[in-house]
Amino acid sequence: MAVDGAGGSTIGTVLVLGGGGGRGAAQLGILRALGERGIDPDACVGTSVGALNATVVASRPLPEAVDLLERIWASPQTRDVFRSHPLRMVFNRARRQPWLRSDDAIGALVDFAIGLTGTTAFEELRRPLEIIVTDLLTGDPVVISRGPLRDPLRASCAIPFVFRPVQLGDRAYVDGGVTDNCSLATAARMEPAQIIAVDLTAEPALPALRRLSEVFERVTSVALHSRLLADFDRFSKHLPVTLICPRIANPLRVADFSKVREAARTAMETLLQTIGRADGRLAPGVFYLPISMEGSPAAG
């Protein structure tokens, strides 16, 4: 926390972690590189898988938080979330359910994660955390920053059509990524000295799109990333924003998560040699990290 000259306090660095499913493993490598450089955020904003990662970061000094995240991402609970469940999907479709899977796996993963942190409410965290969810009825993004952690985390990860919406009070909520996948707006409202954001929607170019699902995923990623770049242009006029965008091809297997994490760490270490500053901050701008699963990635 930075202290201003008038005796009041201002937030130094807000860390924003965007959604992106299994590509969230790359955030661990990027966070590891930031922690090794001595960067520790003063507040966190998270959406979808980024909300889960951000919750752990908000509970500990960054190097310790990454240690916990590596345990979480290597856990059976994480494997169960990303493993396909064809029989359950067929059963739900036969019952005409508007979702393919139950939310049991997400609930188990959230319980495991907050159990490791030893915190069950926002107020118990080491630093402020704001989680983005989407109000299913109004279509509005909603920021949650108080009360129990479990249900907001479940809601922020509830991908429409895949997982059941989560009831909070008298409203139903789904994945925050539907409306604000990497919320620079939420971070900017805190009026920090700088924003460091990690977006997961900047996929690399593909030689071909062979299936309808691939086309849908590509269109979604392009739309989300285009909106984020517009937000970057808007908010970077008023405060320093460092937007880090690992380029990771889909689909990822669970077995690839550790490779993605280490490749992202190597790429981020290389990038920090260029954008790291003597005052501990990062140079503002949009920076893409090509992540290679075959060899050592090069930042660019």
Residue frames as qw, qx, qy, qz and C-alpha x, y, z in Angstrom:
[[0.000, 0.888, 0.460, 0.000, 0.00, 0.00, 0.00],
 [0.415, 0.290, -0.016, 0.862, 1.41, 3.37, -0.99],
 [0.220, -0.743, -0.462, 0.432, 0.83, 6.43, 1.22],
 [0.345, 0.718, 0.224, 0.561, 0.31, 9.85, -0.32],
 [0.335, 0.231, -0.297, 0.864, 1.64, 13.13, 0.95],
 [0.377, -0.477, -0.058, -0.792, -1.67, 14.31, 2.38],
 [0.312, -0.260, 0.748, -0.525, -1.75, 11.51, 4.92],
 [0.847, 0.165, 0.166, -0.477, -4.33, 9.45, 3.06],
 [0.509, -0.237, 0.793, 0.236, -3.64, 6.12, 1.45],
 [0.640, 0.512, -0.248, -0.517, -3.76, 5.16, -2.21],
 [0.933, 0.022, 0.357, 0.033, -3.50, 1.77, -3.85],
 [0.203, -0.607, 0.587, 0.496, -0.20, 1.15, -5.57],
 [0.188, 0.227, -0.823, -0.485, -0.69, -1.83, -7.91],
 [0.767, 0.133, 0.355, -0.518, -3.93, -3.54, -8.86],
 [0.113, -0.207, 0.919, 0.315, -3.54, -6.99, -10.40],
 [0.718, 0.279, 0.083, -0.632, -6.28, -8.01, -12.86],
 [0.223, -0.174, 0.939, 0.197, -6.57, -11.68, -13.85],
 [0.589, 0.218, -0.231, -0.743, -8.90, -12.48, -16.74],
 [0.820, 0.028, 0.504, -0.269, -10.83, -15.64, -17.56],
 [0.470, 0.573, -0.569, -0.356, -9.81, -18.29, -20.04],
 [0.977, -0.043, -0.107, -0.178, -10.36, -21.81, -18.72],
 [0.930, -0.171, 0.036, 0.322, -7.28, -24.02, -18.75],
 [0.506, 0.601, -0.083, 0.613, -5.17, -21.17, -20.09],
 [0.431, -0.859, 0.065, -0.269, -5.34, -19.83, -16.55],
 [0.901, -0.258, 0.029, 0.349, -2.32, -22.06, -15.89],
 [0.553, 0.495, 0.003, 0.671, -0.25, -19.46, -17.74],
 [0.241, -0.867, 0.016, -0.435, -1.11, -16.89, -15.10],
 [0.829, -0.537, 0.045, 0.149, 0.83, -18.96, -12.55],
 [0.768, 0.117, 0.100, 0.621, 4.03, -18.69, -14.57],
 [0.174, 0.707, 0.088, 0.680, 3.58, -14.96, -15.08],
 [0.529, -0.803, -0.013, -0.273, 2.84, -14.43, -11.39],
 [0.880, -0.304, 0.020, 0.363, 5.91, -16.47, -10.43],
 [0.576, 0.346, 0.070, 0.737, 8.11, -14.22, -12.55],
 [0.129, -0.792, -0.073, -0.592, 6.51, -11.09, -11.06],
 [0.738, -0.672, -0.038, -0.055, 6.98, -12.37, -7.52],
 [0.843, -0.094, 0.025, 0.529, 10.63, -13.18, -8.12],
 [0.352, 0.500, 0.061, 0.789, 11.12, -9.58, -9.20],
 [0.192, -0.187, -0.524, 0.809, 9.63, -8.35, -5.93],
 [0.328, -0.191, -0.255, -0.889, 6.30, -7.19, -7.35],
 [0.087, -0.322, -0.894, 0.299, 3.42, -7.78, -4.94],
 [0.127, -0.530, -0.445, -0.710, -0.01, -6.30, -5.74],
 [0.107, -0.057, 0.492, -0.862, -1.98, -4.14, -3.31],
 [0.631, 0.253, 0.396, -0.617, -5.38, -5.29, -4.60],
 [0.181, -0.046, 0.908, 0.376, -6.74, -7.94, -6.98],
 [0.640, 0.327, 0.065, -0.692, -9.56, -8.20, -9.53],
 [0.179, -0.165, 0.943, 0.226, -10.53, -11.55, -11.01],
 [0.710, 0.249, -0.054, -0.657, -12.98, -13.06, -13.47],
 [0.930, 0.176, -0.251, -0.201, -13.81, -16.74, -14.01],
 [0.901, -0.053, -0.245, 0.354, -10.62, -18.83, -13.64],
 [0.325, 0.490, -0.241, 0.773, -8.83, -15.56, -12.97],
 [0.518, -0.642, 0.056, -0.563, -11.12, -15.05, -9.97],
 [0.945, -0.297, -0.118, 0.070, -9.92, -18.33, -8.47],
 [0.712, 0.221, -0.185, 0.640, -6.28, -17.40, -9.07],
 [0.022, 0.625, -0.109, 0.772, -6.83, -13.86, -7.79],
 [0.714, -0.620, -0.086, -0.313, -8.43, -15.12, -4.57],
 [0.901, -0.204, -0.125, 0.362, -5.33, -17.11, -3.72],
 [0.470, 0.406, -0.092, 0.778, -3.08, -14.16, -4.62],
 [0.267, -0.705, -0.017, -0.657, -5.15, -11.92, -2.33],
 [0.829, -0.528, -0.142, -0.117, -4.55, -14.29, 0.58],
 [0.831, -0.341, 0.112, 0.425, -0.75, -14.40, 0.68],
 [0.097, -0.729, 0.425, 0.528, 2.47, -12.64, -0.37],
 [0.689, 0.529, -0.256, -0.423, 2.81, -13.38, -4.07],
 [0.293, 0.428, -0.854, -0.037, 5.55, -16.09, -3.93],
 [0.269, -0.008, 0.875, -0.404, 3.59, -18.02, -1.29],
 [0.643, 0.397, 0.246, -0.607, 0.36, -17.60, -3.25],
 [0.583, 0.503, -0.532, -0.352, 1.95, -19.10, -6.37],
 [0.027, 0.246, -0.954, 0.172, 3.12, -22.10, -4.33],
 [0.463, 0.226, 0.684, -0.517, -0.50, -22.68, -3.30],
 [0.631, 0.527, -0.079, -0.564, -1.76, -22.16, -6.84],
 [0.353, 0.435, -0.802, -0.207, 0.63, -24.80, -8.16],
 [0.166, 0.005, 0.938, -0.305, -0.81, -27.26, -5.64],
 [0.537, 0.420, 0.400, -0.613, -4.34, -26.31, -6.67],
 [0.577, 0.564, -0.333, -0.488, -3.68, -26.66, -10.40],
 [0.281, 0.332, -0.899, -0.057, -2.03, -30.08, -9.86],
 [0.406, -0.057, 0.722, -0.558, -4.94, -31.34, -7.75],
 [0.132, 0.280, 0.935, 0.174, -7.58, -34.00, -8.57],
 [0.185, 0.704, 0.497, -0.473, -10.20, -31.27, -8.10],
 [0.166, 0.647, -0.302, -0.680, -8.75, -29.25, -10.99],
 [0.029, -0.131, 0.899, 0.416, -8.50, -32.33, -13.19],
 [0.191, 0.457, 0.858, -0.138, -12.16, -33.10, -12.52],
 [0.231, 0.723, 0.188, -0.623, -13.27, -29.61, -13.60],
 [0.251, 0.627, -0.467, -0.571, -11.45, -29.85, -16.93],
 [0.195, -0.054, 0.963, 0.180, -12.16, -33.53, -17.58],
 [0.480, -0.043, -0.437, -0.759, -15.03, -34.30, -19.99],
 [0.354, 0.064, 0.818, -0.449, -18.07, -36.05, -18.53],
 [0.259, 0.014, -0.654, -0.710, -19.92, -37.43, -21.58],
 [0.256, -0.390, -0.885, -0.016, -22.45, -39.53, -19.65],
 [0.091, -0.543, -0.476, 0.686, -23.42, -36.58, -17.45],
 [0.124, 0.296, -0.271, -0.907, -23.77, -34.37, -20.52],
 [0.277, -0.152, -0.813, -0.490, -26.02, -36.91, -22.27],
 [0.222, -0.472, -0.803, 0.288, -28.11, -37.30, -19.11],
 [0.012, -0.508, -0.258, 0.822, -28.61, -33.54, -18.74],
 [0.209, 0.162, -0.489, -0.831, -29.50, -33.14, -22.40],
 [0.262, -0.283, -0.893, -0.232, -32.01, -35.98, -22.14],
 [0.193, -0.598, -0.650, 0.427, -33.63, -34.18, -19.19],
 [0.209, 0.783, 0.321, 0.489, -33.66, -30.95, -21.27],
 [0.485, -0.710, -0.146, 0.490, -31.50, -29.17, -18.72],
 [0.357, 0.929, -0.009, 0.102, -30.10, -25.81, -19.95],
 [0.121, -0.797, 0.592, -0.009, -26.59, -26.85, -18.86],
 [0.756, 0.317, -0.567, -0.079, -24.35, -29.79, -19.72],
 [0.561, 0.057, -0.701, 0.438, -22.77, -30.41, -16.31],
 [0.516, -0.786, -0.338, 0.037, -23.58, -29.93, -12.65],
 [0.107, 0.858, -0.301, 0.403, -21.51, -27.48, -10.63],
 [0.878, -0.477, 0.006, 0.046, -20.27, -30.13, -8.20],
 [0.813, 0.148, -0.035, 0.562, -16.76, -30.13, -9.65],
 [0.176, 0.664, -0.076, 0.722, -16.41, -26.35, -9.44],
 [0.590, -0.722, 0.016, -0.362, -17.73, -26.40, -5.88],
 [0.927, -0.282, -0.016, 0.246, -15.16, -29.02, -4.90],
 [0.628, 0.355, -0.045, 0.691, -12.33, -27.05, -6.50],
 [0.112, -0.748, 0.043, -0.653, -13.40, -23.81, -4.82],
 [0.772, -0.616, 0.000, -0.154, -13.65, -25.56, -1.46],
 [0.890, -0.054, -0.038, 0.452, -10.18, -27.03, -1.90],
 [0.418, 0.533, -0.037, 0.735, -8.69, -23.66, -2.89],
 [0.281, -0.743, 0.090, -0.601, -10.19, -21.61, -0.07],
 [0.891, -0.447, -0.068, 0.021, -9.37, -24.42, 2.34],
 [0.777, 0.129, -0.101, 0.608, -5.68, -24.09, 1.44],
 [0.160, 0.591, -0.071, 0.788, -5.78, -20.33, 1.93],
 [0.312, -0.307, -0.701, 0.563, -7.55, -20.66, 5.27],
 [0.166, 0.197, 0.121, -0.959, -9.99, -17.88, 4.33],
 [0.186, 0.458, 0.866, 0.078, -13.72, -18.15, 3.71],
 [0.112, 0.898, 0.399, -0.148, -14.68, -14.47, 3.35],
 [0.448, 0.735, 0.027, 0.508, -13.42, -11.42, 1.47],
 [0.293, -0.899, 0.143, -0.294, -12.80, -9.62, 4.75],
 [0.835, -0.463, 0.257, 0.149, -10.29, -12.29, 5.85],
 [0.799, 0.454, 0.068, 0.388, -8.01, -11.80, 2.84],
 [0.589, -0.329, -0.018, 0.738, -4.62, -10.11, 3.09],
 [0.058, -0.211, 0.235, 0.947, -5.49, -7.55, 0.41],
 [0.547, 0.406, 0.246, -0.689, -8.72, -6.29, -1.25],
 [0.210, 0.041, 0.892, 0.398, -10.30, -8.58, -3.84],
 [0.532, 0.389, 0.133, -0.740, -13.09, -7.85, -6.31],
 [0.349, 0.069, 0.907, 0.228, -14.74, -10.68, -8.28],
 [0.383, 0.241, -0.271, -0.849, -16.74, -10.15, -11.47],
 [0.329, 0.270, 0.904, -0.042, -19.95, -12.11, -12.10],
 [0.178, -0.093, -0.475, -0.857, -22.78, -11.63, -14.60],
 [0.466, 0.221, 0.538, -0.667, -26.41, -11.12, -13.60],
 [0.249, 0.148, 0.886, 0.361, -28.19, -13.62, -15.84],
 [0.196, 0.725, 0.649, -0.120, -31.50, -11.71, -15.89],
 [0.085, 0.926, 0.055, -0.363, -30.24, -8.17, -16.51],
 [0.792, 0.480, 0.051, 0.373, -27.06, -9.05, -18.40],
 [0.021, -0.937, 0.230, -0.261, -25.05, -6.63, -16.26],
 [0.616, 0.221, -0.591, 0.471, -21.59, -7.23, -14.81],
 [0.587, -0.768, -0.073, -0.246, -21.65, -7.25, -11.00],
 [0.367, 0.503, -0.611, 0.490, -18.67, -6.71, -8.72],
 [0.790, -0.555, -0.233, -0.116, -18.62, -8.65, -5.44],
 [0.380, 0.538, -0.504, 0.559, -16.12, -7.71, -2.75],
 [0.337, -0.385, 0.547, -0.663, -17.77, -8.59, 0.57],
 [0.856, -0.114, 0.179, -0.471, -19.10, -11.61, 2.40],
 [0.815, -0.161, 0.551, 0.080, -18.43, -15.33, 1.83],
 [0.016, 0.549, -0.630, -0.549, -16.09, -16.26, -1.00],
 [0.434, 0.031, 0.893, 0.113, -17.54, -19.62, -2.06],
 [0.485, 0.622, 0.607, -0.092, -20.64, -18.73, -4.04],
 [0.249, 0.883, -0.139, -0.372, -19.19, -15.66, -5.85],
 [0.165, -0.502, 0.777, 0.342, -16.27, -17.83, -6.98],
 [0.450, 0.238, 0.859, 0.060, -18.63, -20.56, -8.17],
 [0.412, 0.794, 0.360, -0.265, -20.73, -17.98, -10.02],
 [0.095, 0.817, -0.370, -0.431, -17.76, -16.30, -11.71],
 [0.150, -0.339, 0.880, 0.297, -16.69, -19.72, -13.09],
 [0.557, 0.348, 0.714, -0.243, -20.19, -20.85, -14.16],
 [0.018, -0.189, 0.614, 0.766, -19.76, -20.95, -17.95],
 [0.635, 0.267, 0.167, -0.706, -23.21, -20.58, -19.58],
 [0.836, 0.271, -0.304, -0.368, -24.64, -23.79, -21.06],
 [0.554, 0.292, -0.746, 0.226, -21.86, -25.81, -19.41],
 [0.258, -0.119, -0.764, 0.579, -22.48, -25.19, -15.70],
 [0.214, -0.735, -0.638, -0.080, -25.64, -24.36, -13.81],
 [0.007, 0.702, -0.072, 0.708, -26.11, -20.69, -12.80],
 [0.408, -0.149, -0.678, 0.593, -25.41, -19.89, -9.16],
 [0.288, -0.796, -0.428, -0.316, -28.11, -18.37, -6.99],
 [0.343, -0.017, -0.404, 0.848, -27.03, -15.43, -4.82],
 [0.255, 0.248, 0.348, -0.868, -29.97, -14.04, -2.93],
 [0.613, 0.501, 0.500, -0.352, -32.89, -13.77, -5.33],
 [0.474, 0.755, -0.291, -0.346, -30.74, -13.49, -8.49],
 [0.939, 0.060, 0.268, 0.206, -28.97, -16.02, -10.70],
 [0.005, 0.872, -0.397, -0.286, -25.40, -15.36, -11.79],
 [0.937, 0.263, 0.113, 0.199, -23.04, -16.85, -14.39],
 [0.735, -0.008, 0.100, 0.670, -19.46, -16.44, -15.59],
 [0.104, -0.824, -0.059, 0.553, -18.22, -12.86, -15.26],
 [0.339, -0.229, 0.587, 0.699, -16.42, -13.30, -18.58],
 [0.296, 0.625, 0.692, 0.209, -19.73, -12.96, -20.41],
 [0.049, 0.958, 0.267, 0.088, -19.74, -9.22, -19.69],
 [0.020, -0.930, 0.343, -0.132, -16.28, -8.19, -18.41],
 [0.968, 0.049, -0.210, 0.132, -13.64, -10.85, -18.87],
 [0.655, -0.028, -0.224, 0.721, -10.58, -8.83, -17.82],
 [0.121, -0.894, -0.425, -0.075, -11.95, -5.89, -15.88],
 [0.431, 0.189, -0.100, 0.877, -9.71, -2.88, -16.32],
 [0.255, -0.640, -0.221, -0.691, -12.75, -0.76, -15.45],
 [0.744, -0.611, -0.271, -0.023, -13.02, -2.28, -11.98],
 [0.723, -0.166, -0.133, 0.657, -9.31, -1.77, -11.37],
 [0.238, 0.425, 0.101, 0.867, -9.42, 1.83, -12.64],
 [0.426, -0.740, -0.286, -0.434, -12.18, 2.71, -10.17],
 [0.761, -0.508, -0.219, 0.339, -9.70, 2.01, -7.36],
 [0.148, 0.968, -0.152, 0.133, -7.52, 4.86, -8.72],
 [0.868, -0.338, 0.129, 0.341, -4.25, 2.92, -8.38],
 [0.161, -0.754, 0.419, 0.480, -0.74, 4.01, -9.25],
 [0.244, 0.375, -0.756, -0.478, -0.61, 1.23, -11.87],
 [0.884, 0.089, 0.242, -0.390, -2.60, -1.71, -13.23],
 [0.010, 0.370, -0.891, -0.263, -1.01, -5.02, -14.23],
 [0.802, 0.186, 0.225, -0.521, -3.48, -7.20, -16.13],
 [0.175, -0.241, 0.914, 0.274, -3.10, -10.72, -17.52],
 [0.705, 0.326, 0.015, -0.629, -5.53, -11.49, -20.34],
 [0.490, -0.147, 0.853, 0.106, -6.03, -15.01, -21.71],
 [0.644, 0.579, 0.427, -0.260, -8.00, -14.33, -24.91],
 [0.270, 0.787, -0.402, -0.384, -5.17, -13.48, -27.33],
 [0.894, 0.031, 0.439, 0.080, -4.96, -16.79, -29.16],
 [0.243, -0.422, 0.596, 0.638, -2.26, -17.30, -31.82],
 [0.571, 0.403, -0.331, -0.634, -3.18, -17.51, -35.49],
 [0.708, -0.023, 0.697, -0.107, -4.45, -20.93, -36.54],
 [0.091, -0.182, 0.760, 0.617, -3.89, -22.69, -39.89],
 [0.377, -0.234, -0.667, -0.598, -7.54, -23.78, -40.09],
 [0.448, -0.067, 0.542, -0.708, -10.78, -24.05, -38.14],
 [0.210, 0.035, -0.917, -0.338, -12.24, -27.48, -38.80],
 [0.213, -0.452, -0.862, 0.087, -15.15, -27.79, -36.38],
 [0.195, -0.775, -0.344, -0.492, -18.07, -25.60, -35.40],
 [0.644, -0.705, -0.205, 0.218, -16.85, -25.56, -31.79],
 [0.611, -0.138, 0.097, 0.774, -13.48, -24.20, -32.94],
 [0.128, 0.530, 0.330, 0.771, -15.17, -21.42, -34.89],
 [0.440, -0.801, -0.336, -0.229, -17.32, -20.51, -31.87],
 [0.697, -0.544, -0.101, 0.456, -14.33, -20.44, -29.51],
 [0.500, 0.107, 0.200, 0.836, -12.32, -18.35, -31.96],
 [0.051, -0.676, -0.351, -0.646, -15.10, -15.80, -32.48],
 [0.571, -0.774, -0.274, 0.007, -15.58, -15.52, -28.71],
 [0.685, -0.356, 0.002, 0.636, -11.86, -14.96, -28.09],
 [0.339, 0.328, 0.274, 0.838, -11.60, -12.35, -30.84],
 [0.237, -0.770, -0.356, -0.473, -14.62, -10.46, -29.48],
 [0.654, -0.706, -0.192, 0.196, -13.37, -10.51, -25.89],
 [0.641, -0.209, 0.089, 0.734, -9.85, -9.45, -26.81],
 [0.205, 0.514, 0.321, 0.769, -11.06, -6.64, -29.08],
 [0.387, -0.836, -0.286, -0.262, -13.18, -5.25, -26.26],
 [0.711, -0.556, -0.080, 0.423, -10.23, -5.43, -23.87],
 [0.524, 0.107, 0.187, 0.824, -7.99, -3.52, -26.27],
 [0.061, -0.710, -0.316, -0.626, -10.68, -0.82, -26.48],
 [0.601, -0.774, -0.198, 0.014, -10.75, -0.69, -22.67],
 [0.714, -0.241, 0.029, 0.656, -6.96, -0.46, -22.61],
 [0.300, 0.428, 0.237, 0.819, -7.04, 2.53, -24.97],
 [0.320, -0.790, -0.304, -0.425, -9.65, 4.17, -22.75],
 [0.677, -0.725, -0.098, 0.077, -8.05, 3.69, -19.35],
 [0.762, -0.091, 0.045, 0.640, -4.39, 3.95, -20.31],
 [0.210, 0.705, 0.131, 0.664, -4.96, 7.63, -21.16],
 [0.403, -0.798, 0.029, -0.447, -5.37, 8.33, -17.46],
 [0.616, -0.621, 0.473, -0.107, -3.14, 5.83, -15.63],
 [0.144, 0.519, -0.819, -0.201, -0.34, 3.37, -16.35],
 [0.906, 0.042, 0.259, -0.331, -1.70, 0.01, -17.56],
 [0.025, 0.461, -0.857, -0.230, 0.53, -2.96, -18.34],
 [0.868, 0.160, 0.140, -0.448, -1.48, -5.56, -20.27],
 [0.140, -0.423, 0.881, 0.162, 0.19, -8.97, -20.60],
 [0.821, 0.271, 0.038, -0.500, -1.33, -11.35, -23.13],
 [0.377, -0.291, 0.859, 0.188, 0.05, -14.90, -23.40],
 [0.656, 0.335, -0.354, -0.576, -0.80, -16.46, -26.76],
 [0.352, -0.181, 0.908, -0.137, -1.80, -20.07, -26.11],
 [0.438, 0.050, -0.667, -0.601, -3.38, -22.39, -28.65],
 [0.682, -0.053, 0.489, -0.541, -6.53, -24.31, -27.76],
 [0.729, -0.608, -0.116, -0.291, -7.44, -26.95, -26.85],
 [0.039, 0.586, -0.720, 0.369, -5.26, -27.64, -23.84],
 [0.780, -0.226, -0.583, -0.036, -5.13, -30.96, -22.06],
 [0.631, -0.770, 0.045, -0.088, -4.80, -31.14, -18.31],
 [0.876, -0.151, 0.107, 0.445, -1.39, -32.74, -18.89],
 [0.488, 0.556, 0.096, 0.665, -0.31, -29.50, -20.63],
 [0.297, -0.929, -0.172, -0.138, -0.96, -27.20, -17.68],
 [0.658, -0.616, 0.153, 0.405, 2.49, -27.53, -16.12],
 [0.600, 0.172, 0.372, 0.687, 4.15, -27.00, -19.52],
 [0.091, 0.810, 0.323, 0.481, 2.10, -23.87, -20.13],
 [0.489, -0.864, -0.077, 0.093, 2.95, -22.57, -16.66],
 [0.672, -0.414, 0.263, 0.555, 6.70, -22.99, -17.14],
 [0.471, 0.400, 0.417, 0.667, 6.66, -21.64, -20.70],
 [0.079, -0.904, -0.273, -0.320, 4.77, -18.55, -19.51],
 [0.589, -0.752, 0.045, 0.291, 7.25, -18.07, -16.68],
 [0.645, -0.097, 0.348, 0.674, 10.20, -18.18, -19.08],
 [0.270, 0.625, 0.419, 0.601, 8.52, -15.77, -21.49],
 [0.278, -0.928, -0.209, -0.133, 7.63, -13.37, -18.69],
 [0.660, -0.558, 0.128, 0.487, 11.17, -13.41, -17.28],
 [0.517, 0.186, 0.391, 0.738, 12.43, -12.42, -20.72],
 [0.033, 0.788, 0.395, 0.472, 9.84, -9.67, -21.05],
 [0.481, -0.846, -0.167, 0.158, 10.65, -8.25, -17.60],
 [0.636, -0.216, 0.176, 0.720, 14.21, -7.59, -18.75],
 [0.226, 0.383, 0.395, 0.804, 12.68, -5.06, -21.14],
 [0.262, -0.687, -0.356, -0.576, 9.69, -3.61, -19.30],
 [0.641, -0.575, -0.395, 0.320, 10.87, -3.78, -15.67],
 [0.138, 0.832, -0.087, 0.530, 11.80, -0.40, -14.18],
 [0.377, 0.258, -0.612, 0.645, 14.09, 0.59, -11.33],
 [0.346, -0.275, 0.327, -0.835, 11.18, 1.83, -9.19],
 [0.280, 0.050, 0.920, -0.271, 9.60, -1.64, -9.19],
 [0.605, 0.503, 0.283, -0.548, 6.88, -0.76, -11.67],
 [0.594, 0.181, 0.676, 0.397, 6.40, -2.04, -15.20],
 [0.022, 0.186, -0.352, -0.917, 6.41, -0.02, -18.38],
 [0.578, 0.414, 0.431, -0.556, 2.86, 0.56, -19.64],
 [0.345, 0.401, -0.612, -0.588, 1.68, -1.01, -22.89],
 [0.930, 0.092, 0.127, -0.332, 0.27, -4.17, -24.44],
 [0.007, -0.579, 0.809, 0.101, 2.71, -7.08, -24.47],
 [0.926, 0.114, -0.140, -0.330, 2.11, -10.45, -26.15],
 [0.359, -0.512, 0.780, -0.026, 3.85, -13.60, -24.96],
 [0.760, 0.255, -0.490, -0.342, 4.01, -16.38, -27.58],
 [0.621, -0.394, 0.629, -0.253, 3.81, -19.63, -25.62],
 [0.591, 0.383, -0.660, -0.261, 5.39, -22.59, -27.33],
 [0.888, -0.299, 0.237, -0.256, 4.62, -26.11, -26.13],
 [0.929, 0.301, -0.118, 0.181, 7.56, -27.49, -28.10],
 [0.655, 0.180, -0.237, 0.694, 10.45, -25.35, -26.98],
 [0.292, -0.442, -0.330, 0.781, 11.44, -22.22, -25.13],
 [0.219, 0.854, 0.457, 0.119, 9.12, -19.30, -25.91],
 [0.384, 0.057, 0.007, 0.921, 10.31, -15.87, -26.86],
 [0.041, 0.715, 0.467, -0.519, 8.53, -12.79, -25.62],
 [0.203, 0.047, 0.433, 0.877, 7.34, -10.36, -28.23]]
